[in-house]
Amino acid sequence: MTHKRDLSLSLAALGVVFGDIGTSPIYALRECFFGSGHVTPTPDNVLGVLSLIVWALILTISIKYLVFVMRADNHGEGGIAALTALLNPWRSKPGSLRYVLMMMGLFGAALLYGDGTITPAISVLSALEGIKVAAPAFDHFIIPLTLVILIALFAVQRRGTEDIGFVFGPILVVWFIVISALGIFGIAHNPQVLWALNPWQAVMFFVQNGKAGFTVLGAVFLAVTGGEALYADMGHFGRAPIRRAWFALVLPALVLNYFGQGAIVMSAPDQAQEPFYHLAPQWALYPLIALATAATIIASQAIITGTFSMTSQLVRLGQLPRVNVVQTSPDERGQIYLPFVNWVLMAATLALVLGFRSSSALASAYGIAVAMTMVITSVLAFFVALRFHWTVSKAAFTMVPFFVIDIVFLSANVSKIEDGGWYPIGTALLVFIIMATWARGRQLLARNWGADAKDPEELAAYIAQAKPHRIKGTGVVLTPSGQVPPHFLRHLKRHQVVQEHLLLVTVVTEGQPRIPTSVRLGLYGIAPGITRLIVRYGFMQQPNVPVALRLCERFGLDIDLERLTYYVGRETLIPTVEVEGMQLWREYLFAFLSRNALRATAFYGLPPDDVVELGFEIEI
């Protein structure tokens, strides 16, 4: 039974994890010889480039990610956000090492937003560009068809992936089998490409080409750009199924196909400017274009849902404003849809297609953000290894070689900045500024808000002295710090009425993916009729306060669930230079983000009819 489950997980992983890296053969080798910064497709250069690609796949994907980095799991979850959370940096002091590492991790996450919009554009464009080989007269339909497919892809996101997800794996199985067969067909025509398995061919390539050989590494890197996805999706499938799928099917298929393309380029360099499609016989071109389009749609789907998941995690960790999260499956908590993020991604992706107009042009923008993320992952993995009691020498011996490889790839990609690499870096900087401003603004808000907040014991003393009118029911006061919010105190003093039972509820997001229900609640009696409740969630769980309150009965706390009133603050922020804080433009940005963030009522699942919003102004 376990064996069957592992096989089914490996099949599912094919449809989610390997879509990006699995469709790289459509454009990666082409860019090495026919893109910007290319080298001449001589036999020696072909062998050198193929050797670089195969050893990049082995060293970066097989060894770095699948053997070492995937050991750094956060309670089973992977990805740069989970890796950063392992260092527990969220309450670190500015300037400390953990704070610097947190900033690096957040910038690494921001970088993925840039490449997250490029992946659907370059993937679908590269697949449809096979039309230029099959029917050159119809190449003017490539852009419109790409736009239609991308619009349809983003439009169906609100329906979730549950209904179509089960077909992703089988389609990718067919894809890898087909590209393997095409590769074998190409190798049979020129078996000498197998000499590329010798890493000495890569060394000689640099000796013969010098600076040009270094520059082409930026194109070689396109073959490994899906590496982060393997780590990020570990929580969905586990290490073993991902490793099994990679070594049993994906890696052999990729190597065979790249070698087959290399054989075609060696035999007819002037006729192979689309080497992937030139592998296929004429009669198979249209079916191959259709299969490639399906595979690239799957690759795009994976990056879109990955962006949804990462955004949701960053929101819960307090690094991004609250956004609407729609659960698309009643059974799988990981299947979510973020409307705002979806439409922003769609607009950016369509703009990229219209702006760059070819996958070759997009390839100049693609890769530098992933290269930066891989460098950051190596750095964070080193410190996580130390946290898990590795010696400095052992951690350095393991991770420093990968760090050097990542730095080399990053350096080779720097030349792309002028040709389009500015886009993912600019996008990452924008997202990072938003994250830094939101996190800092929340700190300032808590500081200024906390100046007028009172301890729960002071609330109990006031009620005992003032004796306000007590009404039946329970008042639930949401408070981020456990103190009594000043807006609730003003409400109580002005109206002199309060429920018989008060609950001061604090929702805490921990640095681990999930918190079991058995340890979710913490109850602390303050005074008769006043209780403090701490509700703990993991960064992959959606907070729901009403559901948490129903759990209180297990702890002996009697709550009348039919007579609940939720008190929520609704602040109006006033940027000012008179209060110590951020630069004024960042304060205005924070005020804008706060106004447009999802209201606490919706984010915490509160029934609107039972909510009392208490407005107040606060200077930042």
C-alpha positions as CSV (number, residue, x, y, z in Angstrom):
1,M,0.0,0.0,0.0
2,T,2.8,2.4,0.9
3,H,4.6,1.5,-2.4
4,K,1.5,2.4,-4.4
5,R,1.1,5.7,-2.5
6,D,4.7,6.6,-3.2
7,L,4.2,5.9,-6.9
8,S,1.0,8.0,-7.0
9,L,2.8,10.9,-5.3
10,S,5.7,10.6,-7.7
11,L,3.2,10.8,-10.6
12,A,1.5,13.8,-9.0
13,A,4.9,15.5,-8.4
14,L,5.6,15.2,-12.2
15,G,2.6,17.4,-12.9
16,V,3.5,20.1,-10.3
17,V,7.2,20.1,-9.5
18,F,8.9,19.4,-12.8
19,G,6.8,21.5,-15.3
20,D,9.3,24.4,-15.4
21,I,12.5,22.5,-15.6
22,G,10.9,19.9,-17.8
23,T,10.0,22.4,-20.5
24,S,13.4,24.1,-20.5
25,P,14.7,22.0,-23.4
26,I,12.3,23.9,-25.7
27,Y,14.5,27.0,-25.5
28,A,17.6,26.5,-23.3
29,L,20.0,24.9,-25.8
30,R,18.7,27.2,-28.6
31,E,19.7,30.3,-26.6
32,C,23.3,28.9,-26.1
33,F,23.9,28.9,-29.9
34,F,21.3,31.2,-31.4
35,G,20.3,33.7,-28.7
36,S,22.1,36.8,-27.4
37,G,25.5,36.1,-26.0
38,H,25.7,32.8,-28.0
39,V,28.7,30.9,-29.2
40,T,29.3,29.5,-32.6
41,P,27.8,26.0,-33.0
42,T,31.1,24.2,-33.8
43,P,31.3,20.5,-32.8
44,D,33.7,21.3,-29.9
45,N,31.4,24.1,-28.6
46,V,28.4,21.8,-28.8
47,L,30.1,19.2,-26.7
48,G,31.3,21.8,-24.3
49,V,27.8,23.4,-23.8
50,L,26.1,19.9,-23.5
51,S,28.7,19.0,-20.8
52,L,28.0,22.2,-19.0
53,I,24.2,21.5,-19.1
54,V,24.4,17.9,-17.9
55,W,26.8,18.7,-15.1
56,A,24.8,21.7,-14.0
57,L,21.8,19.4,-13.7
58,I,23.8,16.9,-11.7
59,L,25.6,19.3,-9.4
60,T,22.9,22.0,-8.9
61,I,19.7,19.9,-9.0
62,S,20.6,16.3,-8.2
63,I,23.2,17.0,-5.5
64,K,22.6,20.5,-4.1
65,Y,18.8,20.5,-4.0
66,L,17.8,16.8,-3.9
67,V,20.6,15.5,-1.6
68,F,21.4,18.5,0.7
69,V,18.9,21.4,0.6
70,M,15.8,19.3,0.8
71,R,17.1,18.0,4.2
72,A,16.5,21.5,5.5
73,D,12.7,21.1,5.8
74,N,10.5,23.1,8.1
75,H,8.3,20.3,9.5
76,G,8.1,18.8,6.1
77,E,7.7,22.1,4.2
78,G,10.3,23.6,1.8
79,G,10.9,26.8,-0.1
80,I,12.8,29.9,0.7
81,A,10.1,31.3,3.1
82,A,10.1,28.0,5.1
83,L,13.9,28.0,5.0
84,T,14.0,31.5,6.4
85,A,11.5,30.6,9.1
86,L,13.8,27.8,10.3
87,L,16.2,30.5,11.5
88,N,13.3,32.0,13.6
89,P,14.3,35.6,12.7
90,W,11.0,37.4,13.0
91,R,11.7,39.0,16.3
92,S,15.4,39.6,15.7
93,K,16.9,43.1,16.3
94,P,17.8,45.2,13.3
95,G,21.5,44.9,12.5
96,S,21.8,41.4,14.0
97,L,22.9,38.4,11.9
98,R,19.5,36.8,12.0
99,Y,17.9,40.1,10.9
100,V,20.2,40.3,7.9
101,L,19.4,36.7,7.0
102,M,15.7,37.4,7.3
103,M,16.1,40.4,4.9
104,M,18.0,38.1,2.5
105,G,15.3,35.5,2.7
106,L,12.5,38.0,2.1
107,F,14.4,39.4,-0.9
108,G,14.8,35.9,-2.2
109,A,11.1,35.4,-2.0
110,A,10.5,38.8,-3.7
111,L,12.7,37.7,-6.6
112,L,10.4,34.8,-7.3
113,Y,7.6,37.2,-8.1
114,G,9.6,38.6,-11.0
115,D,10.4,35.2,-12.5
116,G,6.8,34.1,-11.6
117,T,5.4,36.3,-14.3
118,I,8.2,35.5,-16.9
119,T,7.7,31.7,-16.6
120,P,4.2,31.5,-18.1
121,A,5.1,34.0,-20.8
122,I,8.4,32.3,-21.9
123,S,7.0,28.8,-21.6
124,V,3.8,29.2,-23.7
125,L,5.6,31.5,-26.2
126,S,8.4,29.0,-26.7
127,A,5.9,26.1,-27.3
128,L,3.9,28.0,-29.9
129,E,7.0,29.2,-31.7
130,G,7.2,25.7,-33.1
131,I,4.7,27.0,-35.6
132,K,7.6,28.8,-37.3
133,V,9.1,25.4,-38.0
134,A,5.8,23.6,-39.0
135,A,4.2,26.5,-40.9
136,P,6.3,29.6,-41.2
137,A,3.5,31.5,-43.0
138,F,1.4,31.5,-39.8
139,D,4.0,32.8,-37.4
140,H,2.1,36.0,-37.0
141,F,-0.5,34.0,-35.0
142,I,2.0,33.1,-32.3
143,I,1.5,36.3,-30.2
144,P,-2.4,36.3,-30.4
145,L,-2.5,32.6,-29.6
146,T,-0.2,33.0,-26.6
147,L,-2.3,35.9,-25.2
148,V,-5.5,33.8,-25.6
149,I,-4.0,30.8,-23.8
150,L,-2.6,32.9,-21.0
151,I,-5.9,34.8,-20.5
152,A,-7.8,31.5,-20.3
153,L,-5.2,30.1,-17.9
154,F,-5.6,32.9,-15.4
155,A,-9.4,33.0,-15.9
156,V,-9.8,29.4,-14.7
157,Q,-7.7,29.9,-11.6
158,R,-10.8,30.8,-9.5
159,R,-12.2,27.3,-10.1
160,G,-9.1,25.7,-8.4
161,T,-6.9,22.9,-9.7
162,E,-8.7,20.0,-8.1
163,D,-10.8,19.1,-11.2
164,I,-7.9,19.2,-13.6
165,G,-4.9,18.4,-11.4
166,F,-5.2,14.6,-11.8
167,V,-4.4,14.9,-15.5
168,F,-1.2,16.9,-15.0
169,G,1.0,14.0,-14.0
170,P,0.1,11.7,-16.9
171,I,0.6,14.5,-19.5
172,L,4.0,15.2,-18.1
173,V,4.8,11.4,-18.2
174,V,3.9,11.5,-21.9
175,W,6.0,14.6,-22.3
176,F,9.1,13.1,-20.8
177,I,8.7,9.9,-22.7
178,V,8.3,11.8,-26.0
179,I,11.3,14.1,-25.4
180,S,13.4,11.0,-24.5
181,A,12.4,9.3,-27.7
182,L,13.2,12.5,-29.7
183,G,16.6,12.7,-28.0
184,I,17.4,9.1,-28.8
185,F,16.4,9.7,-32.4
186,G,18.8,12.6,-32.6
187,I,21.7,10.8,-30.8
188,A,21.4,7.9,-33.2
189,H,22.3,10.3,-36.1
190,N,25.4,11.6,-34.3
191,P,26.5,9.4,-31.4
192,Q,29.7,11.4,-30.7
193,V,27.6,13.9,-28.7
194,L,27.8,11.3,-25.9
195,W,31.4,12.5,-25.3
196,A,29.8,15.4,-23.6
197,L,29.3,13.2,-20.5
198,N,33.0,13.8,-19.9
199,P,33.3,17.0,-17.7
200,W,36.6,17.7,-19.4
201,Q,34.6,18.9,-22.4
202,A,33.3,21.7,-20.2
203,V,36.8,22.6,-19.1
204,M,38.1,22.8,-22.7
205,F,35.1,24.9,-23.7
206,F,36.2,27.6,-21.3
207,V,39.8,27.3,-22.4
208,Q,38.8,27.7,-26.1
209,N,36.2,30.5,-25.7
210,G,37.4,32.6,-22.8
211,K,35.0,35.4,-22.0
212,A,32.4,34.3,-24.6
213,G,32.3,30.9,-22.9
214,F,31.6,32.5,-19.5
215,T,28.8,34.7,-21.0
216,V,27.0,31.6,-22.5
217,L,26.6,30.3,-18.9
218,G,23.7,32.7,-18.6
219,A,21.9,30.6,-21.3
220,V,23.1,27.3,-19.8
221,F,21.5,28.4,-16.5
222,L,18.1,28.2,-18.3
223,A,18.3,24.4,-18.0
224,V,18.2,24.5,-14.2
225,T,15.8,27.4,-13.5
226,G,13.1,25.1,-12.1
227,G,15.4,24.0,-9.2
228,E,13.7,26.1,-6.6
229,A,10.3,24.5,-7.4
230,L,11.6,21.1,-6.4
231,Y,12.4,22.5,-2.9
232,A,9.3,24.7,-2.6
233,D,6.9,21.8,-3.4
234,M,8.5,19.3,-1.0
235,G,5.7,19.8,1.5
236,H,3.1,18.7,-1.0
237,F,4.7,15.4,-2.0
238,G,7.7,14.7,0.3
239,R,11.4,14.1,-0.5
240,A,11.2,10.5,-1.6
241,P,8.6,10.9,-4.4
242,I,10.3,14.0,-5.8
243,R,13.7,12.3,-5.8
244,R,12.3,9.1,-7.3
245,A,10.6,11.0,-10.2
246,W,13.7,13.0,-10.9
247,F,16.2,10.2,-11.0
248,A,13.9,7.6,-12.7
249,L,12.4,9.8,-15.4
250,V,13.0,13.5,-15.5
251,L,16.9,13.6,-15.4
252,P,17.4,10.9,-18.0
253,A,14.7,12.5,-20.3
254,L,16.3,15.9,-20.1
255,V,19.8,14.6,-20.7
256,L,18.7,12.5,-23.7
257,N,16.8,15.4,-25.2
258,Y,19.6,17.9,-24.8
259,F,22.1,15.5,-26.3
260,G,19.7,14.8,-29.2
261,Q,19.3,18.5,-29.9
262,G,23.1,18.8,-29.7
263,A,23.5,16.1,-32.4
264,I,21.1,18.0,-34.7
265,V,23.0,21.2,-34.2
266,M,26.3,19.5,-34.9
267,S,25.0,18.0,-38.1
268,A,23.2,21.0,-39.5
269,P,23.9,24.2,-37.5
270,D,22.5,26.5,-40.2
271,Q,19.1,24.7,-40.3
272,A,18.6,24.1,-36.6
273,Q,17.7,27.4,-35.1
274,E,14.9,25.7,-33.3
275,P,16.8,22.5,-32.4
276,F,14.0,21.1,-30.1
277,Y,11.4,21.1,-33.0
278,H,14.0,20.0,-35.6
279,L,14.3,16.8,-33.7
280,A,10.8,15.8,-34.7
281,P,9.9,14.4,-38.2
282,Q,7.6,16.7,-40.2
283,W,4.5,14.6,-39.6
284,A,5.0,14.9,-35.8
285,L,5.4,18.7,-35.6
286,Y,1.8,19.6,-34.9
287,P,1.2,16.9,-32.3
288,L,4.5,18.0,-30.6
289,I,3.5,21.7,-30.6
290,A,0.2,20.7,-29.0
291,L,2.0,18.5,-26.4
292,A,4.5,21.2,-25.7
293,T,1.8,23.8,-25.2
294,A,0.0,21.5,-22.8
295,A,3.3,20.9,-20.9
296,T,4.0,24.7,-20.7
297,I,0.5,25.4,-19.5
298,I,1.1,22.9,-16.7
299,A,4.5,24.6,-15.9
300,S,2.7,27.9,-15.8
301,Q,0.0,26.5,-13.5
302,A,2.6,25.3,-11.1
303,I,4.3,28.7,-10.8
304,I,1.0,30.5,-10.4
305,T,-0.2,28.3,-7.6
306,G,3.2,28.5,-6.0
307,T,3.0,32.3,-6.0
308,F,-0.5,32.0,-4.4
309,S,1.0,29.8,-1.6
310,M,4.0,32.0,-1.0
311,T,1.9,35.1,-0.9
312,S,-0.4,33.5,1.6
313,Q,2.6,32.5,3.8
314,L,4.1,36.0,3.7
315,V,0.7,37.5,4.7
316,R,0.4,35.3,7.7
317,L,4.0,36.0,8.7
318,G,3.1,39.7,8.7
319,Q,5.3,40.6,5.7
320,L,2.5,41.5,3.3
321,P,-0.9,43.2,3.6
322,R,-3.9,40.9,4.1
323,V,-5.4,39.8,0.9
324,N,-8.5,37.8,0.1
325,V,-7.8,34.0,0.1
326,V,-10.4,31.8,-1.4
327,Q,-10.3,28.1,-0.5
328,T,-11.0,26.2,-3.8
329,S,-11.2,22.7,-2.3
330,P,-13.1,21.5,0.8
331,D,-10.5,18.8,1.3
332,E,-7.1,20.2,0.5
333,R,-6.1,23.3,2.5
334,G,-3.2,24.0,0.1
335,Q,-5.5,24.6,-2.9
336,I,-6.2,28.4,-2.7
337,Y,-6.9,31.2,-5.0
338,L,-5.9,34.9,-4.5
339,P,-8.0,37.1,-6.8
340,F,-5.8,40.2,-6.5
341,V,-2.5,38.3,-7.0
342,N,-4.0,36.4,-9.9
343,W,-5.0,39.5,-11.9
344,V,-1.8,41.3,-11.2
345,L,0.2,38.3,-12.4
346,M,-2.0,38.1,-15.5
347,A,-1.5,41.8,-16.4
348,A,2.2,41.5,-15.9
349,T,2.5,38.3,-18.0
350,L,0.5,39.7,-20.9
351,A,2.5,42.9,-20.8
352,L,5.7,40.8,-21.0
353,V,4.4,38.9,-24.1
354,L,3.5,42.2,-25.8
355,G,6.7,43.9,-24.8
356,F,9.3,41.2,-25.6
357,R,7.3,39.4,-28.3
358,S,9.5,36.2,-28.4
359,S,10.8,33.6,-26.1
360,S,14.4,34.4,-27.1
361,A,14.0,38.1,-26.0
362,L,12.4,36.9,-22.8
363,A,15.3,34.5,-22.2
364,S,17.4,37.7,-21.8
365,A,15.3,38.7,-18.8
366,Y,14.9,35.2,-17.4
367,G,17.2,33.5,-15.0
368,I,18.9,36.3,-13.1
369,A,16.3,36.4,-10.4
370,V,16.4,32.6,-10.0
371,A,20.3,32.8,-9.9
372,M,20.1,35.3,-7.0
373,T,17.5,33.2,-5.2
374,M,19.8,30.2,-5.5
375,V,22.7,32.1,-4.0
376,I,20.5,33.2,-1.1
377,T,19.3,29.6,-0.6
378,S,22.9,28.4,-0.3
379,V,23.7,31.1,2.3
380,L,20.6,30.3,4.3
381,A,21.1,26.6,4.1
382,F,24.6,27.0,5.5
383,F,23.3,28.8,8.6
384,V,20.4,26.4,9.0
385,A,22.9,23.6,9.0
386,L,24.7,25.3,11.9
387,R,21.4,25.6,13.7
388,F,21.0,21.9,13.3
389,H,24.3,21.3,15.1
390,W,26.6,20.8,12.0
391,T,30.1,21.9,12.6
392,V,31.3,25.0,10.7
393,S,33.8,22.9,8.7
394,K,31.1,20.3,7.8
395,A,28.6,23.0,6.7
396,A,31.3,24.9,4.8
397,F,32.6,21.7,3.1
398,T,29.0,20.9,2.0
399,M,27.6,24.3,1.0
400,V,30.5,26.5,-0.1
401,P,31.1,24.6,-3.4
402,F,27.5,25.1,-4.3
403,F,27.7,28.7,-3.3
404,V,30.7,29.2,-5.6
405,I,28.7,27.5,-8.5
406,D,25.7,29.8,-7.8
407,I,27.9,32.9,-7.8
408,V,29.4,31.9,-11.1
409,F,26.0,31.4,-12.7
410,L,24.8,34.7,-11.1
411,S,27.9,36.6,-12.5
412,A,27.2,35.1,-16.0
413,N,23.6,36.4,-15.8
414,V,24.5,39.9,-14.8
415,S,25.0,40.7,-18.5
416,K,21.3,40.1,-18.9
417,I,20.3,43.2,-16.9
418,E,20.5,45.6,-19.8
419,D,18.6,43.3,-22.1
420,G,15.6,42.7,-19.8
421,G,17.0,41.4,-16.6
422,W,16.1,44.7,-15.1
423,Y,12.5,43.6,-15.1
424,P,12.6,40.7,-12.5
425,I,15.1,42.7,-10.3
426,G,12.9,45.8,-10.5
427,T,9.8,43.7,-9.6
428,A,11.6,42.1,-6.7
429,L,12.7,45.5,-5.4
430,L,9.2,46.8,-5.6
431,V,7.8,43.8,-3.7
432,F,10.6,44.0,-1.2
433,I,9.9,47.7,-0.5
434,I,6.3,46.8,0.0
435,M,7.2,44.0,2.4
436,A,9.7,46.1,4.4
437,T,7.3,49.1,4.6
438,W,4.4,46.9,5.7
439,A,6.5,45.1,8.4
440,R,8.0,48.4,9.7
441,G,4.7,50.2,9.6
442,R,3.0,47.4,11.6
443,Q,5.8,47.8,14.2
444,L,5.3,51.6,14.4
445,L,1.5,51.1,14.6
446,A,1.9,48.6,17.4
447,R,4.3,51.0,19.2
448,N,2.0,54.0,18.9
449,W,-1.1,51.9,19.6
450,G,0.6,50.3,22.6
451,A,1.3,53.6,24.2
452,D,-2.4,54.0,25.1
453,A,-3.2,50.3,25.5
454,K,-3.7,48.9,29.0
455,D,-2.9,45.6,30.7
456,P,-5.9,43.2,31.2
457,E,-5.6,43.6,35.0
458,E,-6.2,47.4,34.6
459,L,-9.4,46.6,32.6
460,A,-10.6,44.3,35.4
461,A,-9.8,47.0,38.0
462,Y,-11.8,49.6,36.0
463,I,-14.8,47.4,35.6
464,A,-14.8,46.5,39.3
465,Q,-14.6,50.3,40.1
466,A,-16.9,51.8,37.5
467,K,-19.4,49.0,37.5
468,P,-20.6,49.4,33.9
469,H,-23.9,47.8,32.9
470,R,-23.4,44.1,32.2
471,I,-25.4,42.5,29.4
472,K,-25.7,38.8,28.4
473,G,-23.3,37.3,26.0
474,T,-19.6,37.3,25.3
475,G,-17.5,40.2,23.9
476,V,-14.5,39.1,21.8
477,V,-11.9,41.8,21.7
478,L,-9.2,41.2,19.0
479,T,-5.8,42.4,20.2
480,P,-2.5,41.8,18.6
481,S,-0.5,42.1,21.8
482,G,-2.7,40.8,24.6
483,Q,-3.2,44.3,26.0
484,V,-6.6,46.0,25.9
485,P,-6.9,48.1,22.8
486,P,-7.4,51.8,23.4
487,H,-10.4,52.0,21.1
488,F,-12.2,49.4,23.2
489,L,-11.4,51.3,26.4
490,R,-12.8,54.5,24.9
491,H,-15.9,52.6,23.8
492,L,-16.4,51.1,27.3
493,K,-15.8,54.4,29.1
494,R,-18.2,56.3,26.9
495,H,-21.1,53.8,26.8
496,Q,-20.6,52.1,30.2
497,V,-21.9,48.8,29.0
498,V,-20.1,45.5,28.5
499,Q,-20.9,41.8,28.1
500,E,-20.9,39.4,31.1
501,H,-17.8,37.7,29.7
502,L,-14.9,39.3,27.9
503,L,-12.4,37.4,25.7
504,L,-9.2,39.1,24.8
505,V,-8.1,37.2,21.7
506,T,-4.6,37.3,20.2
507,V,-3.9,35.4,17.0
508,V,-0.2,34.4,16.6
509,T,1.4,33.0,13.5
510,E,4.3,30.7,14.4
511,G,7.4,30.0,12.3
512,Q,6.4,26.5,11.5
513,P,3.9,25.4,8.8
514,R,1.2,23.9,10.9
515,I,0.1,23.9,14.6
516,P,-1.9,20.9,15.7
517,T,-5.4,21.6,17.1
518,S,-4.4,20.0,20.4
519,V,-2.0,22.8,21.2
520,R,-3.7,25.6,19.3
521,L,-5.3,27.4,22.3
522,G,-3.8,29.0,25.3
523,L,-6.3,30.2,28.0
524,Y,-5.4,32.5,30.9
525,G,-7.9,33.7,33.5
526,I,-7.5,37.4,34.2
527,A,-10.4,38.1,36.6
528,P,-14.0,36.8,36.9
529,G,-15.6,37.2,33.5
530,I,-12.3,38.2,31.8
531,T,-10.2,35.7,29.9
532,R,-7.2,36.0,27.7
533,L,-7.1,33.6,24.7
534,I,-4.0,33.0,22.5
535,V,-4.8,31.2,19.2
536,R,-1.7,29.8,17.5
537,Y,-1.5,29.0,13.7
538,G,1.3,27.9,11.4
539,F,2.2,30.0,8.5
540,M,0.5,27.7,6.1
541,Q,-2.8,27.7,8.0
542,Q,-5.7,30.1,7.5
543,P,-6.8,31.7,10.8
544,N,-10.5,31.3,11.7
545,V,-11.4,32.8,15.1
546,P,-15.0,31.5,15.3
547,V,-13.8,27.9,14.7
548,A,-11.1,28.5,17.4
549,L,-13.7,29.7,19.9
550,R,-15.7,26.4,19.4
551,L,-12.6,24.6,20.7
552,C,-12.7,26.5,24.0
553,E,-15.3,24.1,25.3
554,R,-12.6,21.4,25.4
555,F,-10.7,23.5,27.9
556,G,-13.7,24.0,30.2
557,L,-14.5,27.6,29.0
558,D,-18.2,28.0,28.7
559,I,-19.0,30.5,25.8
560,D,-22.4,31.3,24.5
561,L,-21.7,30.9,20.8
562,E,-25.1,32.3,19.9
563,R,-24.4,35.6,21.7
564,L,-21.0,36.7,20.5
565,T,-20.0,40.3,19.7
566,Y,-16.6,40.9,18.0
567,Y,-14.9,44.2,18.7
568,V,-12.5,45.1,15.9
569,G,-10.4,48.2,15.5
570,R,-10.5,50.2,12.2
571,E,-7.6,52.7,12.2
572,T,-7.2,55.7,10.0
573,L,-3.5,56.4,9.6
574,I,-2.1,59.9,9.5
575,P,1.5,60.1,8.1
576,T,3.4,62.9,9.7
577,V,7.0,64.0,10.1
578,E,6.3,65.0,13.7
579,V,6.3,61.3,14.9
580,E,9.5,59.3,14.7
581,G,9.0,56.6,12.1
582,M,9.8,56.0,8.4
583,Q,10.4,58.4,5.6
584,L,7.2,60.3,4.7
585,W,6.8,58.6,1.3
586,R,6.9,55.2,3.1
587,E,4.4,56.3,5.6
588,Y,2.0,57.3,2.8
589,L,2.7,53.9,1.2
590,F,1.9,52.1,4.4
591,A,-1.3,54.1,4.8
592,F,-2.3,53.2,1.2
593,L,-1.5,49.5,1.8
594,S,-3.5,49.6,5.1
595,R,-6.6,51.1,3.5
596,N,-6.6,48.5,0.8
597,A,-5.7,45.5,2.9
598,L,-8.4,42.9,3.5
599,R,-10.4,43.9,6.6
600,A,-9.8,41.8,9.7
601,T,-13.4,40.8,9.7
602,A,-12.9,38.8,6.5
603,F,-9.4,37.7,7.2
604,Y,-10.2,36.0,10.5
605,G,-13.5,34.6,9.3
606,L,-15.7,36.7,11.6
607,P,-19.5,36.8,10.8
608,P,-20.1,40.5,9.7
609,D,-23.5,40.7,11.5
610,D,-21.7,40.1,14.8
611,V,-18.9,42.6,14.4
612,V,-18.6,46.1,15.9
613,E,-15.9,48.2,14.2
614,L,-14.4,50.9,16.4
615,G,-12.7,53.6,14.3
616,F,-9.8,55.7,15.5
617,E,-7.0,57.9,14.1
618,I,-3.4,57.3,14.8
619,E,-0.3,59.2,13.7
620,I,2.7,57.3,12.3
